């Protein structure tokens, strides 16, 4: 069976929430309607990694953790920093 995965790419399995899949599909559909013919959920998740990498580039590990925890609190109220009592 021939692989459809291009050189330099790997297929991985990730667990995401139903609403994340729905949002990725919505964005892929929007991109396709605007003319990006190869838009799919995979592309959306790859772009997400680029955006996240750009956002944390040059930051210290503690600052990255703080940013992640702040975002997690917005999504899931009650998430506390690891050193919080």
Protein Blocks (a to p, Z undefined) as FASTA:
>chain_A
ZZfbdghiacddddddfklmmmmmmmmmmmmmnopakbcfklmmmmmmmmmmmmmgoiaf
klmmmmmmmmmmmmmghiacfkbZZ
